[in-house]
Amino acid sequence: QVQLVESGGGLVQTGGSLRLSCAASGRTFSRYDMGWFRRAPGKEREFVAAIRWRSGSVYYADSVKDRFTISRDNAKNTVYLQMNSLKPEDTAVYYCAADPLSTSGTYYAAWKYDYWGQGTQVTVSS
């Protein structure tokens, strides 16, 4: 069982920055593929960013590319999402997700990830 706890959400003005953190349990965190997703009010959950453990490859949704950065600190069992140049349309509940088995599933597919955090609210005011 893997537990994920997000933090770092809050209220920020347009153009501002936030850094989300996701602390994971498990002794083999360094081998988890990790992802960030979000759900805006009235919309479906969507992929934001992902990082594969084996290659270190990172992936981003087009809507956040060049503004958001996913990274990880294996010593702290934590994955981060640095969010810059925030826009009102980034307002959502952000979730981190873990795939401890590093399945071959597509990185942007929610079904690839077996464990999810409770989410953290990000609100960007205009």
N, C-alpha and C positions, 0 to 999 in steps of 0.2 A: 504494500500500500504506500502510495506517495501522497504526501500532503503539500499543498501549495498555498502560500499566503502572500497576497499582493499588498503593496503599500505605496504611498507617494502621490495618490490622486489628490485633487483639490480644485479650487476655483482660480482661474488665471485669465488675464486679459489677452485679447488677440495680439499675436506676435510674441507672447511670452513662452516660457519653457517649463517643463516638468520632467522629473525623472521617476519612473515607476520601477519598483523593485519587486521581485518575486522570490521568496525564500522557499526552498524545497527540502523535503526530508529525503533520506535515502543515502546509503553509503556510496552509491555508484552514480551520483548526479553527473559527474563528468562525462558519462556515456549516455545521457538523456538528450534526445532532440527536444528543443524547447520552442514554443511559439507564443505569440501574443495575438489575441483577437479582441474585437470590440463589438458592442451592440448599442446602437443609438436608439433613442425613443422612437417606437413605431417602425423600426427596421429590423432586418434579420442580422444575425451575427456575421461578422465579416473578418477575414484574415487581415492582419496588420504586418507582422514580421515573424521570421523564424530563423533559427540557427541550428545547424546540424553539428553533432558532437564530433563525428569522425573527420569530416573535411574542414570544419570551421566555416563552411559556407553560410552566408547570410542572404536572406530574401526579404523583399519588401513589397507591399501593395503599391501600385502606381500612385495612389493618392497620398502616400506618406514618404515616398522615395525622396531622398535629399533633405528631408526634414527630421526624420526619426532614425535612431541608431539602436540596434539590438546588440547586446554584449553579455558576457557571462564571466563570473568569477567562481571557478570551480572550488577554490579553497574556502569560499563562503557559501557554497551551494546556492548561489543566487544568480538570477538572470535579470538584466536591466533593459529598460526601454527609455532612452533619452529622447525627449520630444521637444523640438525647437520650432519656432515660427508657427505656433499653434493658431488654428483657425476655429471659428465657431462650429464648423462642420466636423471637427474632431471631438466634439462633445459626445460622450458615450461612457458606458461602463466597460472598463478594460479588464480582460481576463488573461492570465497566463495558463499555459497548457504544457503538459509533459508527455513525451513518448519514451518511456524507459527502455523499450526494446529496439528503438531506432528502426522502426519498420520502414519498408520501402515506399510507403504511401506518400502521395504528393504533399509537399510541405504546407500548402495552403488549405488542405482539406481538414476540416474539424475532426472527421472520423479517425484520422491518423493518431490523434492524441487521446490517451486513456484517462488522464487525470487533469482536473481543472481546479483553479482557485475560485474563491468566492466573488472576486471582482473588486475593482476600485473605481470610484466615480471620478471622471475628469469633465470639468465644465469650463468652456472657453467663452468668455463674455465678449460681445462686440462693442 
